[in-house]
Amino acid sequence: MRRLVIDSATEACSVALFEDGELVVGECLTLGRGHAERLVPMIAALPGKGRADVIAVDIGPGSFTGIRVGLAAARALGLAWNARVEGYESLGLIAAMARDQHPDTAIDVCMTGGHGEWFFQPYAADGEPLATVVSLHPDEACKRSIAAVVAGSQAQALAERRGNAVALDLWPDARDYALLPVTRLIAEPRPSYGRAPDARLPLAAA
């Protein structure tokens, strides 16, 4: 069974192709912007143009545009190939990548959010989340963080504020998909933005 993994929810953009759970090939780029232009060519460069039986996609939280680009590509290819589409969360993959370096260790994941906030989520030593992901001011994230290891794009900043944590500077990487626990997979993927939308619908006239 082949699985195509698409990850464009954060500053990084990556794709990977797995055969029976083993990584065949993959690519990861730090783009910041331009995921819409680069993602499809990256998939097309994979063996067989990335065609797979299952497509896994990062649903966020992260960049609004990056999340939508990844989901749109996954759903379109799923329809074209009659492939199953599943999702996973960006912080969950970061936690799995961190646990690969620090097994059986509690880990706090801290990623860049919007409007100067950070996405924060604590994970237990067994890899399961201790709470849902939240978007916090950096000071509040520092108050909540107690794990010995912090991971993510804001890990270094969080560790410096705390002064007593190991920092792992990590972004989601599709090539590390196999590290994800099965319990973290989502059968019907929908966008996970991690915070309430900034825009509000106008109130209906009385």
C-alpha positions in Angstrom: 0.0 0.0 0.0 1.3 3.4 -0.9 0.7 6.6 1.2 1.3 10.1 0.0 1.9 12.6 2.8 1.3 16.3 2.3 2.4 18.9 4.8 2.0 22.6 4.0 0.4 24.0 7.2 3.5 25.9 8.5 6.5 27.7 7.1 7.8 24.4 5.9 6.4 22.6 2.9 7.1 18.9 2.5 5.8 15.8 0.7 6.7 12.1 1.2 5.8 8.8 -0.4 5.6 5.6 1.7 5.4 2.0 0.6 4.0 -0.4 3.2 5.0 2.0 6.0 8.5 2.5 4.7 9.7 5.9 3.4 10.4 5.7 -0.4 11.3 9.4 -1.0 10.4 12.8 0.2 11.3 16.5 0.1 11.1 19.3 2.7 11.6 23.0 2.0 11.3 26.0 4.2 9.4 28.5 2.1 7.6 30.8 4.5 5.3 31.7 1.6 4.5 30.3 -1.9 3.2 26.9 -0.8 0.5 27.0 -3.5 3.1 27.4 -6.3 5.5 24.7 -5.0 3.3 22.0 -3.6 1.9 20.4 -6.7 5.3 20.3 -8.5 6.8 18.7 -5.5 4.1 16.0 -5.6 4.5 15.5 -9.3 8.3 15.0 -8.9 7.7 11.9 -6.7 7.7 8.4 -8.3 4.5 7.8 -10.2 3.7 11.5 -9.7 2.9 10.6 -6.1 0.0 8.4 -6.9 -1.1 6.5 -3.7 -3.9 4.4 -2.1 -4.0 6.7 0.9 -3.3 10.5 1.2 -2.4 12.0 4.6 -2.5 15.7 5.1 -1.6 18.2 7.8 -4.8 20.0 8.9 -3.0 22.6 11.1 -3.0 24.6 13.1 -0.6 26.9 11.2 -1.0 29.2 8.2 -4.6 29.7 7.0 -3.4 29.6 3.4 -1.0 26.7 3.9 -3.7 24.6 5.6 -6.2 25.3 2.8 -3.7 24.5 0.0 -2.7 21.2 1.5 -6.3 20.1 2.1 -7.4 21.2 -1.4 -4.6 19.2 -3.0 -5.3 16.1 -0.9 -9.0 16.1 -1.6 -8.5 16.7 -5.3 -6.0 13.9 -5.6 -8.2 11.7 -3.5 -11.0 12.1 -5.9 -8.8 11.6 -9.0 -7.1 8.5 -7.6 -10.1 7.1 -5.6 -7.8 7.3 -2.6 -8.7 7.5 1.1 -7.8 10.9 2.6 -6.8 11.1 6.3 -5.5 14.0 8.4 -3.2 14.7 11.3 -2.4 17.8 13.3 0.9 19.7 12.9 1.6 19.8 16.7 1.0 16.1 16.9 3.7 15.4 14.3 6.1 17.8 16.0 5.5 15.9 19.3 6.2 12.6 17.6 9.4 13.9 16.0 10.6 15.2 19.4 9.8 11.9 21.2 11.9 10.1 18.6 14.9 12.2 20.0 13.7 12.0 23.6 11.7 8.8 24.2 9.4 8.5 27.2 9.6 12.2 27.9 6.9 14.7 28.4 7.1 17.4 25.7 5.5 20.8 25.3 5.0 21.8 21.6 5.1 25.5 20.8 4.6 26.8 17.3 4.2 30.2 15.6 0.6 31.4 15.7 -1.1 34.6 14.5 -1.0 38.1 15.9 2.1 37.5 18.0 0.6 34.5 19.7 1.9 30.9 20.0 0.1 27.6 19.4 0.8 25.6 22.5 0.0 22.0 23.4 1.5 19.7 26.2 2.1 16.0 25.5 2.6 13.2 28.1 5.6 10.8 28.0 3.4 8.2 26.2 2.9 10.7 23.3 -0.8 11.4 24.1 -1.9 15.1 24.4 -2.6 16.4 27.9 -4.8 19.2 26.6 -6.2 20.6 23.3 -4.1 23.1 21.4 -4.5 26.7 22.3 -3.3 30.0 21.0 -1.6 32.0 23.7 0.3 35.2 24.3 4.0 34.1 24.9 3.8 35.1 28.6 0.9 32.8 29.1 2.5 30.0 27.2 5.6 30.3 29.4 3.4 30.0 32.5 1.8 26.8 31.3 4.9 25.1 30.0 6.5 22.7 32.6 7.9 19.9 30.4 11.7 19.3 30.4 11.7 19.3 26.6 10.0 21.9 24.3 9.7 21.5 20.6 8.5 23.5 17.6 9.3 26.7 15.7 9.1 28.8 19.0 10.8 26.2 21.2 14.0 28.2 21.5 12.1 31.4 22.4 10.0 29.5 25.0 13.1 27.8 26.5 14.9 31.2 26.8 11.9 32.6 28.7 11.8 29.7 31.0 15.5 29.2 31.4 15.2 25.5 32.3 14.2 23.5 29.2 15.8 21.6 26.3 14.7 23.2 23.0 14.2 21.3 19.8 13.8 23.7 16.8 11.4 21.6 14.7 8.8 22.1 11.9 6.5 19.4 10.6 8.1 17.1 8.1 6.1 14.7 5.9 9.1 12.4 5.8 8.6 11.7 9.6 5.0 10.7 9.2 5.7 7.2 10.3 6.5 8.4 13.8 2.9 9.4 14.4 0.9 7.2 16.7 -2.1 5.7 15.0 -4.3 7.3 17.6 -3.4 10.8 16.2 -4.8 10.1 12.7 -8.1 11.7 11.7 -10.5 9.8 9.4 -12.4 12.9 8.1 -9.9 15.7 8.0 -11.1 19.3 8.4 -9.1 22.5 8.9 -7.8 23.1 12.4 -6.9 26.7 12.7 -6.1 26.7 16.5 -7.9 30.0 17.2 -11.2 31.8 16.5 -11.4 33.6 13.2 -10.5 37.3 13.2 -13.4 38.2 10.9 -16.9 38.4 12.2 -20.1 38.4 10.2 -22.1 41.6 10.6 -25.1 41.4 12.9 -28.4 41.0 11.2 -30.6 44.0 11.2 -33.1 44.0 14.0 
